[in-house]
Amino acid sequence: MTTSINAASAVLAGGLGIVLLMFGFSFVWALLRFRAPVRSLRDQWSTARYVFRYDNSLDWRGVAASERRSLTDELRRNIADAAATDGVSGTLERLGHPRDLANAVATRDRGPTWSVGGAVAVGLWFVCQFATFVGLDVLASGVEQMAPPAATVTVTTPVLPGTAYTVVTDATGAAVSMAVASNVLAWLIPTLAFIVFSRPWRLLNARRAGRASEI
């Protein structure tokens, strides 16, 4: 697939806008979903942030969504009850780091972490796209200074496998056309990241644990 730098930049800008929108939605969703029934907005946000990190830690350990929801609801109720005497800040300090609390609940890694793998893969894809477009801009500047007039220059780089930059200059040496061509290899980095962070081999561990419990 080959696209002009203007069209590619527009796609990148739109993608970044979507990411920012998702971050804003996640912020509001975390506050509404994980806050405890406490009075001040500050305490509600502190509770929501703590429970949100707890939920993420459970997700990293591969705890199923339905079980995570039950555990986070229980934690919210416990925080609200304890906050009546110790306050929210004192309660959260007594509970310790949310990751340690999640590790105590999920004593072993369970299923794959599809959401974590997907988030990392999407983030790396955007990073690769940004690096691609920045590299094309740098290449165009270099071609205008060094290449002969009316030339077509194509460059590949091992940093972004499967990506080729093409710059065409006119009779005056100015760049008149810039393009990026990519193939399946351009998806290699996000795909590998998805596999590594999702850890699908946990399915085998879960099956083995299930068979052992049946014996």
C-alpha atoms as an extended CHARMM CRD file, in Angstrom:
* protein
*
       215  EXT
         1         1  MET       CA              0.0000000000        0.0000000000        0.0000000000  PROA      1               0.0000000000
         2         2  THR       CA              1.3960000000        3.4040000000       -1.0100000000  PROA      2               0.0000000000
         3         3  THR       CA              0.0230000000        6.6820000000        0.2850000000  PROA      3               0.0000000000
         4         4  SER       CA              1.1080000000       10.3030000000        0.0330000000  PROA      4               0.0000000000
         5         5  ILE       CA              2.6510000000       11.9930000000        3.0420000000  PROA      5               0.0000000000
         6         6  ASN       CA             -0.2810000000       14.3870000000        3.3210000000  PROA      6               0.0000000000
         7         7  ALA       CA             -2.8220000000       11.5790000000        3.4370000000  PROA      7               0.0000000000
         8         8  ALA       CA             -0.6520000000        9.5720000000        5.8360000000  PROA      8               0.0000000000
         9         9  SER       CA             -0.2410000000       12.5750000000        8.1260000000  PROA      9               0.0000000000
        10        10  ALA       CA             -3.9960000000       13.0570000000        8.1340000000  PROA      10              0.0000000000
        11        11  VAL       CA             -4.4880000000        9.4150000000        9.0940000000  PROA      11              0.0000000000
        12        12  LEU       CA             -1.9000000000        9.7310000000       11.8660000000  PROA      12              0.0000000000
        13        13  ALA       CA             -3.5120000000       12.9020000000       13.1980000000  PROA      13              0.0000000000
        14        14  GLY       CA             -6.8980000000       11.2130000000       13.2090000000  PROA      14              0.0000000000
        15        15  GLY       CA             -5.4490000000        8.1860000000       14.9970000000  PROA      15              0.0000000000
        16        16  LEU       CA             -3.8360000000       10.3490000000       17.6590000000  PROA      16              0.0000000000
        17        17  GLY       CA             -7.1430000000       12.1430000000       18.1160000000  PROA      17              0.0000000000
        18        18  ILE       CA             -8.8620000000        8.7990000000       18.6880000000  PROA      18              0.0000000000
        19        19  VAL       CA             -6.2120000000        7.8290000000       21.2520000000  PROA      19              0.0000000000
        20        20  LEU       CA             -6.6970000000       11.0990000000       23.1460000000  PROA      20              0.0000000000
        21        21  LEU       CA            -10.4530000000       10.6110000000       23.0550000000  PROA      21              0.0000000000
        22        22  MET       CA            -10.0300000000        7.0990000000       24.4450000000  PROA      22              0.0000000000
        23        23  PHE       CA             -7.8270000000        8.4060000000       27.2590000000  PROA      23              0.0000000000
        24        24  GLY       CA            -10.4540000000       10.9890000000       28.1530000000  PROA      24              0.0000000000
        25        25  PHE       CA            -13.2010000000        8.3710000000       28.0620000000  PROA      25              0.0000000000
        26        26  SER       CA            -11.1040000000        6.0260000000       30.2370000000  PROA      26              0.0000000000
        27        27  PHE       CA            -10.5890000000        8.8220000000       32.7790000000  PROA      27              0.0000000000
        28        28  VAL       CA            -14.3230000000        9.4900000000       33.1030000000  PROA      28              0.0000000000
        29        29  TRP       CA            -15.1680000000        5.7750000000       33.0240000000  PROA      29              0.0000000000
        30        30  ALA       CA            -12.6620000000        4.9920000000       35.7880000000  PROA      30              0.0000000000
        31        31  LEU       CA            -14.0990000000        7.7250000000       37.9980000000  PROA      31              0.0000000000
        32        32  LEU       CA            -17.6690000000        6.5230000000       37.4930000000  PROA      32              0.0000000000
        33        33  ARG       CA            -16.9530000000        2.7920000000       37.6050000000  PROA      33              0.0000000000
        34        34  PHE       CA            -14.4220000000        2.5160000000       40.4380000000  PROA      34              0.0000000000
        35        35  ARG       CA            -15.2440000000        5.3200000000       42.8440000000  PROA      35              0.0000000000
        36        36  ALA       CA            -16.4830000000        4.4010000000       46.3120000000  PROA      36              0.0000000000
        37        37  PRO       CA            -19.5200000000        5.9460000000       48.0350000000  PROA      37              0.0000000000
        38        38  VAL       CA            -17.4910000000        8.5630000000       49.9270000000  PROA      38              0.0000000000
        39        39  ARG       CA            -18.2880000000       12.2420000000       50.2750000000  PROA      39              0.0000000000
        40        40  SER       CA            -15.5940000000       14.3930000000       48.7380000000  PROA      40              0.0000000000
        41        41  LEU       CA            -14.7470000000       14.3280000000       45.0490000000  PROA      41              0.0000000000
        42        42  ARG       CA            -11.0530000000       14.0900000000       45.9210000000  PROA      42              0.0000000000
        43        43  ASP       CA            -11.6490000000       10.9250000000       47.9660000000  PROA      43              0.0000000000
        44        44  GLN       CA            -13.7800000000        9.5110000000       45.1600000000  PROA      44              0.0000000000
        45        45  TRP       CA            -10.9790000000       10.0750000000       42.6660000000  PROA      45              0.0000000000
        46        46  SER       CA             -8.3650000000        8.6220000000       45.0270000000  PROA      46              0.0000000000
        47        47  THR       CA            -10.4900000000        5.5190000000       45.4580000000  PROA      47              0.0000000000
        48        48  ALA       CA            -11.2220000000        5.2390000000       41.7390000000  PROA      48              0.0000000000
        49        49  ARG       CA             -7.5310000000        5.5400000000       40.8790000000  PROA      49              0.0000000000
        50        50  TYR       CA             -6.5530000000        2.8980000000       43.4410000000  PROA      50              0.0000000000
        51        51  VAL       CA             -9.2430000000        0.4150000000       42.3670000000  PROA      51              0.0000000000
        52        52  PHE       CA             -8.4770000000        1.0810000000       38.6920000000  PROA      52              0.0000000000
        53        53  ARG       CA             -4.8130000000        0.1700000000       39.2480000000  PROA      53              0.0000000000
        54        54  TYR       CA             -5.9490000000       -2.8810000000       41.2070000000  PROA      54              0.0000000000
        55        55  ASP       CA             -8.1510000000       -3.9320000000       38.2930000000  PROA      55              0.0000000000
        56        56  ASN       CA             -5.2820000000       -3.4430000000       35.8240000000  PROA      56              0.0000000000
        57        57  SER       CA             -3.0030000000       -5.5960000000       37.9960000000  PROA      57              0.0000000000
        58        58  LEU       CA             -5.6270000000       -8.3340000000       38.0790000000  PROA      58              0.0000000000
        59        59  ASP       CA             -5.9510000000       -8.0500000000       34.3060000000  PROA      59              0.0000000000
        60        60  TRP       CA             -2.1680000000       -8.4360000000       33.9720000000  PROA      60              0.0000000000
        61        61  ARG       CA             -2.3780000000      -11.6560000000       35.9900000000  PROA      61              0.0000000000
        62        62  GLY       CA             -5.0260000000      -12.9450000000       33.5760000000  PROA      62              0.0000000000
        63        63  VAL       CA             -8.0240000000      -12.8100000000       35.9320000000  PROA      63              0.0000000000
        64        64  ALA       CA            -11.2850000000      -13.0380000000       33.9750000000  PROA      64              0.0000000000
        65        65  ALA       CA            -13.3630000000       -9.8640000000       33.5600000000  PROA      65              0.0000000000
        66        66  SER       CA            -16.3450000000      -11.2150000000       35.5100000000  PROA      66              0.0000000000
        67        67  GLU       CA            -14.1420000000      -12.1570000000       38.4630000000  PROA      67              0.0000000000
        68        68  ARG       CA            -12.3280000000       -8.8170000000       38.3250000000  PROA      68              0.0000000000
        69        69  ARG       CA            -15.6360000000       -6.9990000000       38.5050000000  PROA      69              0.0000000000
        70        70  SER       CA            -16.6280000000       -8.9610000000       41.6110000000  PROA      70              0.0000000000
        71        71  LEU       CA            -13.2540000000       -8.3100000000       43.2520000000  PROA      71              0.0000000000
        72        72  THR       CA            -13.2490000000       -4.5790000000       42.4730000000  PROA      72              0.0000000000
        73        73  ASP       CA            -16.8160000000       -4.1720000000       43.7540000000  PROA      73              0.0000000000
        74        74  GLU       CA            -15.8070000000       -5.9170000000       46.9800000000  PROA      74              0.0000000000
        75        75  LEU       CA            -12.7530000000       -3.6790000000       47.3400000000  PROA      75              0.0000000000
        76        76  ARG       CA            -14.8260000000       -0.5380000000       46.8100000000  PROA      76              0.0000000000
        77        77  ARG       CA            -17.2380000000       -1.5820000000       49.5460000000  PROA      77              0.0000000000
        78        78  ASN       CA            -14.4030000000       -2.4090000000       51.9300000000  PROA      78              0.0000000000
        79        79  ILE       CA            -12.7460000000        0.9700000000       51.3010000000  PROA      79              0.0000000000
        80        80  ALA       CA            -16.0190000000        2.7990000000       51.9110000000  PROA      80              0.0000000000
        81        81  ASP       CA            -16.5960000000        0.9140000000       55.1870000000  PROA      81              0.0000000000
        82        82  ALA       CA            -13.0460000000        1.4610000000       56.4420000000  PROA      82              0.0000000000
        83        83  ALA       CA            -13.0330000000        5.1100000000       55.3540000000  PROA      83              0.0000000000
        84        84  ALA       CA            -15.8100000000        5.8550000000       57.8380000000  PROA      84              0.0000000000
        85        85  THR       CA            -13.2720000000        5.5140000000       60.6620000000  PROA      85              0.0000000000
        86        86  ASP       CA             -9.7930000000        5.7460000000       59.0930000000  PROA      86              0.0000000000
        87        87  GLY       CA            -10.5130000000        8.0950000000       56.1840000000  PROA      87              0.0000000000
        88        88  VAL       CA             -9.8170000000        7.2710000000       52.5310000000  PROA      88              0.0000000000
        89        89  SER       CA             -6.1330000000        8.2050000000       52.5940000000  PROA      89              0.0000000000
        90        90  GLY       CA             -5.4940000000        6.1710000000       55.7410000000  PROA      90              0.0000000000
        91        91  THR       CA             -7.4040000000        3.2010000000       54.3630000000  PROA      91              0.0000000000
        92        92  LEU       CA             -5.4980000000        3.1910000000       51.0690000000  PROA      92              0.0000000000
        93        93  GLU       CA             -2.1840000000        3.5430000000       52.8820000000  PROA      93              0.0000000000
        94        94  ARG       CA             -3.0670000000        0.5700000000       55.0790000000  PROA      94              0.0000000000
        95        95  LEU       CA             -4.0260000000       -1.5350000000       52.0610000000  PROA      95              0.0000000000
        96        96  GLY       CA             -0.6180000000       -0.9650000000       50.4640000000  PROA      96              0.0000000000
        97        97  HSD       CA              0.2300000000       -0.9540000000       46.7930000000  PROA      97              0.0000000000
        98        98  PRO       CA             -2.6870000000       -2.1260000000       44.5960000000  PROA      98              0.0000000000
        99        99  ARG       CA             -0.3410000000       -4.4200000000       42.6480000000  PROA      99              0.0000000000
       100       100  ASP       CA              0.6620000000       -6.2410000000       45.8410000000  PROA      100             0.0000000000
       101       101  LEU       CA             -2.9970000000       -6.5650000000       46.8030000000  PROA      101             0.0000000000
       102       102  ALA       CA             -3.8260000000       -8.0210000000       43.3800000000  PROA      102             0.0000000000
       103       103  ASN       CA             -0.9000000000      -10.4480000000       43.5920000000  PROA      103             0.0000000000
       104       104  ALA       CA             -2.1700000000      -11.6740000000       46.9510000000  PROA      104             0.0000000000
       105       105  VAL       CA             -5.6030000000      -12.3590000000       45.4460000000  PROA      105             0.0000000000
       106       106  ALA       CA             -4.3470000000      -13.9040000000       42.1940000000  PROA      106             0.0000000000
       107       107  THR       CA             -1.6140000000      -16.1420000000       43.5660000000  PROA      107             0.0000000000
       108       108  ARG       CA             -0.8710000000      -17.5480000000       40.0980000000  PROA      108             0.0000000000
       109       109  ASP       CA             -1.0770000000      -16.2660000000       36.5400000000  PROA      109             0.0000000000
       110       110  ARG       CA             -4.2910000000      -17.3360000000       34.8740000000  PROA      110             0.0000000000
       111       111  GLY       CA             -5.5290000000      -16.7070000000       31.3410000000  PROA      111             0.0000000000
       112       112  PRO       CA             -4.0850000000      -14.5490000000       28.5290000000  PROA      112             0.0000000000
       113       113  THR       CA             -4.1300000000      -10.7650000000       28.9040000000  PROA      113             0.0000000000
       114       114  TRP       CA             -5.7510000000       -9.8510000000       25.5940000000  PROA      114             0.0000000000
       115       115  SER       CA             -6.5600000000       -6.2640000000       26.6090000000  PROA      115             0.0000000000
       116       116  VAL       CA             -2.9730000000       -5.5480000000       27.6820000000  PROA      116             0.0000000000
       117       117  GLY       CA             -1.5530000000       -7.0690000000       24.5130000000  PROA      117             0.0000000000
       118       118  GLY       CA             -3.9950000000       -5.1540000000       22.3480000000  PROA      118             0.0000000000
       119       119  ALA       CA             -3.2190000000       -1.8300000000       24.0320000000  PROA      119             0.0000000000
       120       120  VAL       CA              0.5490000000       -2.3100000000       23.6540000000  PROA      120             0.0000000000
       121       121  ALA       CA              0.1920000000       -3.4050000000       20.0160000000  PROA      121             0.0000000000
       122       122  VAL       CA             -1.9270000000       -0.3840000000       19.0970000000  PROA      122             0.0000000000
       123       123  GLY       CA              0.4790000000        1.9600000000       20.8770000000  PROA      123             0.0000000000
       124       124  LEU       CA              3.4970000000        0.5020000000       19.0770000000  PROA      124             0.0000000000
       125       125  TRP       CA              1.6750000000        0.6890000000       15.7510000000  PROA      125             0.0000000000
       126       126  PHE       CA              1.1670000000        4.4170000000       16.2160000000  PROA      126             0.0000000000
       127       127  VAL       CA              4.7920000000        4.8450000000       17.2720000000  PROA      127             0.0000000000
       128       128  CYS       CA              5.9350000000        3.0210000000       14.1300000000  PROA      128             0.0000000000
       129       129  GLN       CA              3.6750000000        5.1740000000       11.9530000000  PROA      129             0.0000000000
       130       130  PHE       CA              4.9920000000        8.3430000000       13.5320000000  PROA      130             0.0000000000
       131       131  ALA       CA              8.5940000000        7.1810000000       13.0430000000  PROA      131             0.0000000000
       132       132  THR       CA              7.7990000000        6.3510000000        9.4140000000  PROA      132             0.0000000000
       133       133  PHE       CA              6.4520000000        9.7970000000        8.6460000000  PROA      133             0.0000000000
       134       134  VAL       CA              9.2660000000       11.5840000000       10.4580000000  PROA      134             0.0000000000
       135       135  GLY       CA             11.7810000000        9.4790000000        8.5270000000  PROA      135             0.0000000000
       136       136  LEU       CA             10.1230000000       10.3940000000        5.2310000000  PROA      136             0.0000000000
       137       137  ASP       CA             10.3260000000       14.0960000000        6.0400000000  PROA      137             0.0000000000
       138       138  VAL       CA             14.0340000000       13.7880000000        6.9250000000  PROA      138             0.0000000000
       139       139  LEU       CA             14.6970000000       11.8020000000        3.7410000000  PROA      139             0.0000000000
       140       140  ALA       CA             12.9460000000       14.4050000000        1.5920000000  PROA      140             0.0000000000
       141       141  SER       CA             15.1360000000       17.1600000000        3.0330000000  PROA      141             0.0000000000
       142       142  GLY       CA             18.2710000000       15.1010000000        2.3640000000  PROA      142             0.0000000000
       143       143  VAL       CA             17.2400000000       14.2810000000       -1.1950000000  PROA      143             0.0000000000
       144       144  GLU       CA             16.6040000000       17.9270000000       -2.0210000000  PROA      144             0.0000000000
       145       145  GLN       CA             20.1210000000       18.7940000000       -0.8840000000  PROA      145             0.0000000000
       146       146  MET       CA             22.0900000000       15.8580000000       -2.3140000000  PROA      146             0.0000000000
       147       147  ALA       CA             20.1990000000       14.1080000000       -5.1380000000  PROA      147             0.0000000000
       148       148  PRO       CA             20.4490000000       15.2640000000       -8.7700000000  PROA      148             0.0000000000
       149       149  PRO       CA             17.4750000000       17.0330000000      -10.4000000000  PROA      149             0.0000000000
       150       150  ALA       CA             14.6130000000       14.9440000000      -11.8030000000  PROA      150             0.0000000000
       151       151  ALA       CA             15.6010000000       11.9390000000       -9.6660000000  PROA      151             0.0000000000
       152       152  THR       CA             13.6210000000        9.1800000000       -7.9950000000  PROA      152             0.0000000000
       153       153  VAL       CA             15.1740000000        7.9890000000       -4.7310000000  PROA      153             0.0000000000
       154       154  THR       CA             13.9460000000        4.9140000000       -2.8350000000  PROA      154             0.0000000000
       155       155  VAL       CA             15.3650000000        4.0420000000        0.5710000000  PROA      155             0.0000000000
       156       156  THR       CA             14.6710000000        1.1460000000        2.9570000000  PROA      156             0.0000000000
       157       157  THR       CA             15.6790000000        0.8390000000        6.5930000000  PROA      157             0.0000000000
       158       158  PRO       CA             16.0840000000       -2.1950000000        8.8760000000  PROA      158             0.0000000000
       159       159  VAL       CA             14.5500000000       -0.1960000000       11.7230000000  PROA      159             0.0000000000
       160       160  LEU       CA             11.1280000000       -0.4280000000       10.0590000000  PROA      160             0.0000000000
       161       161  PRO       CA             11.1680000000       -3.7280000000        8.1370000000  PROA      161             0.0000000000
       162       162  GLY       CA              9.0410000000       -3.8420000000        5.0200000000  PROA      162             0.0000000000
       163       163  THR       CA              8.8790000000       -0.0460000000        4.6650000000  PROA      163             0.0000000000
       164       164  ALA       CA             10.3040000000        1.7910000000        1.6540000000  PROA      164             0.0000000000
       165       165  TYR       CA             10.5630000000        5.5720000000        1.2560000000  PROA      165             0.0000000000
       166       166  THR       CA             10.3300000000        7.1240000000       -2.2100000000  PROA      166             0.0000000000
       167       167  VAL       CA             11.0670000000       10.7730000000       -3.0340000000  PROA      167             0.0000000000
       168       168  VAL       CA             10.8060000000       12.2790000000       -6.5340000000  PROA      168             0.0000000000
       169       169  THR       CA             12.4320000000       15.6220000000       -7.4120000000  PROA      169             0.0000000000
       170       170  ASP       CA             11.7530000000       17.9650000000      -10.3020000000  PROA      170             0.0000000000
       171       171  ALA       CA             14.1960000000       19.7130000000      -12.6440000000  PROA      171             0.0000000000
       172       172  THR       CA             15.0930000000       22.2320000000       -9.9340000000  PROA      172             0.0000000000
       173       173  GLY       CA             15.8720000000       19.5430000000       -7.3340000000  PROA      173             0.0000000000
       174       174  ALA       CA             12.7960000000       20.2450000000       -5.1960000000  PROA      174             0.0000000000
       175       175  ALA       CA             10.7860000000       17.2890000000       -3.8690000000  PROA      175             0.0000000000
       176       176  VAL       CA              7.5050000000       17.0470000000       -5.7450000000  PROA      176             0.0000000000
       177       177  SER       CA              6.3470000000       13.6080000000       -4.6020000000  PROA      177             0.0000000000
       178       178  MET       CA              6.8660000000       11.7000000000       -1.3600000000  PROA      178             0.0000000000
       179       179  ALA       CA              5.4360000000        8.3010000000       -0.5370000000  PROA      179             0.0000000000
       180       180  VAL       CA              5.7080000000        5.3970000000        1.8820000000  PROA      180             0.0000000000
       181       181  ALA       CA              5.2590000000        1.8120000000        0.7270000000  PROA      181             0.0000000000
       182       182  SER       CA              4.7560000000       -0.9430000000        3.2900000000  PROA      182             0.0000000000
       183       183  ASN       CA              3.9040000000       -4.6320000000        3.2930000000  PROA      183             0.0000000000
       184       184  VAL       CA              3.0240000000       -7.2920000000        5.8270000000  PROA      184             0.0000000000
       185       185  LEU       CA              6.4000000000       -6.9650000000        7.5500000000  PROA      185             0.0000000000
       186       186  ALA       CA              5.3740000000       -3.4840000000        8.7310000000  PROA      186             0.0000000000
       187       187  TRP       CA              2.9670000000       -5.2220000000       11.1290000000  PROA      187             0.0000000000
       188       188  LEU       CA              5.6880000000       -7.4430000000       12.5420000000  PROA      188             0.0000000000
       189       189  ILE       CA              6.5410000000       -5.3140000000       15.5890000000  PROA      189             0.0000000000
       190       190  PRO       CA              2.9160000000       -4.7330000000       16.7610000000  PROA      190             0.0000000000
       191       191  THR       CA              2.0640000000       -8.3970000000       16.1710000000  PROA      191             0.0000000000
       192       192  LEU       CA              5.0240000000       -9.6580000000       18.1850000000  PROA      192             0.0000000000
       193       193  ALA       CA              4.1880000000       -7.1730000000       20.9460000000  PROA      193             0.0000000000
       194       194  PHE       CA              0.5960000000       -8.4390000000       21.0170000000  PROA      194             0.0000000000
       195       195  ILE       CA              1.7880000000      -12.0420000000       21.4000000000  PROA      195             0.0000000000
       196       196  VAL       CA              4.3700000000      -11.2290000000       24.0770000000  PROA      196             0.0000000000
       197       197  PHE       CA              2.0850000000       -9.0850000000       26.2350000000  PROA      197             0.0000000000
       198       198  SER       CA             -1.0660000000      -11.1800000000       25.7400000000  PROA      198             0.0000000000
       199       199  ARG       CA              0.8400000000      -14.3530000000       26.6320000000  PROA      199             0.0000000000
       200       200  PRO       CA             -1.5360000000      -16.8250000000       24.9420000000  PROA      200             0.0000000000
       201       201  TRP       CA              0.5450000000      -19.7620000000       26.2150000000  PROA      201             0.0000000000
       202       202  ARG       CA             -1.2840000000      -19.3010000000       29.5070000000  PROA      202             0.0000000000
       203       203  LEU       CA             -4.1480000000      -21.2090000000       27.8990000000  PROA      203             0.0000000000
       204       204  LEU       CA             -1.9640000000      -24.3140000000       28.0290000000  PROA      204             0.0000000000
       205       205  ASN       CA             -1.1440000000      -23.6890000000       31.6940000000  PROA      205             0.0000000000
       206       206  ALA       CA             -4.8380000000      -23.2710000000       32.5100000000  PROA      206             0.0000000000
       207       207  ARG       CA             -5.6960000000      -26.5290000000       30.7660000000  PROA      207             0.0000000000
       208       208  ARG       CA             -2.9360000000      -28.3640000000       32.6010000000  PROA      208             0.0000000000
       209       209  ALA       CA             -4.1290000000      -26.9530000000       35.9240000000  PROA      209             0.0000000000
       210       210  GLY       CA             -7.6800000000      -28.0640000000       35.1060000000  PROA      210             0.0000000000
       211       211  ARG       CA             -6.5690000000      -31.5780000000       34.2570000000  PROA      211             0.0000000000
       212       212  ALA       CA             -4.5100000000      -31.7890000000       37.4580000000  PROA      212             0.0000000000
       213       213  SER       CA             -7.5070000000      -30.7630000000       39.5520000000  PROA      213             0.0000000000
       214       214  GLU       CA             -9.6040000000      -33.5190000000       37.9590000000  PROA      214             0.0000000000
       215       215  ILE       CA             -7.1420000000      -36.2150000000       38.9770000000  PROA      215             0.0000000000
